[in-house]
């Protein structure tokens, strides 16, 4: 599989901590869900899913999370939109 990094796509990002729905605008329209807490992992994990126009926009989303001290757990490319 080749990854089309020069095109748009849908991404799922998981971070440690709690983000509420107000983060949607700050994160490029990503859908915020969670936090999820399980017996195996009692720490809250928030999942963000959404369309990203390019890698620069993805870097901006990740940088916003970093600047606000959210630990990045995973970034997954889900496919072209």
C-alpha positions in Angstrom: 0.0 0.0 0.0 1.3 3.4 -0.8 0.3 6.3 1.4 -0.9 9.4 -0.5 0.8 12.0 1.8 0.3 14.7 -0.8 -3.5 14.4 -0.7 -6.3 14.6 1.7 -7.5 11.8 3.9 -9.3 10.7 7.0 -7.2 10.3 10.2 -7.9 8.9 13.7 -5.8 10.4 16.5 -5.8 9.1 20.1 -4.5 11.2 23.0 -4.2 10.7 26.7 -6.6 12.9 28.6 -10.0 14.6 28.2 -10.9 16.9 25.3 -14.4 18.2 25.2 -16.4 19.0 22.0 -15.2 22.7 22.1 -11.9 21.4 20.7 -13.5 20.6 17.4 -12.9 24.1 16.0 -9.3 24.3 17.2 -8.5 21.0 15.7 -9.6 21.6 12.1 -13.1 20.2 12.6 -12.1 16.8 13.9 -14.9 14.9 15.7 -14.1 14.4 19.4 -15.3 11.2 21.1 -14.6 9.8 24.5 -13.0 9.8 26.8 -12.8 6.0 27.0 -11.9 4.4 30.3 -11.6 0.6 30.5 -10.5 -1.7 33.4 -7.4 -2.5 31.4 -6.6 1.2 30.9 -8.1 3.4 33.7 -6.6 6.6 32.2 -8.9 8.5 29.9 -8.3 8.3 26.2 -9.9 10.7 23.7 -10.3 9.8 20.0 -10.3 12.4 17.3 -11.5 11.5 13.8 -11.8 13.6 10.7 -10.8 14.7 7.3 -7.4 16.4 6.9 -6.6 18.3 3.7 -2.9 17.7 3.7 0.2 16.9 5.8 0.6 20.5 6.8 -2.9 20.5 8.3 -2.1 17.2 10.1 1.1 18.7 11.5 -0.9 21.7 12.7 -3.4 19.5 14.6 -0.6 17.5 16.2 1.3 20.7 17.1 -1.9 22.1 18.8 -2.2 18.9 20.9 1.5 19.1 21.8 1.3 22.7 22.8 -1.6 21.9 25.1 0.3 19.1 26.7 -1.8 16.2 25.5 0.2 13.0 25.1 -0.1 11.5 21.7 -0.9 7.8 21.7 -1.6 7.0 18.1 -2.2 8.5 14.6 -3.8 6.3 12.0 -4.5 7.0 8.4 -8.0 5.6 7.6 -8.0 6.3 3.9 -8.9 8.8 1.2 -12.1 10.7 1.7 
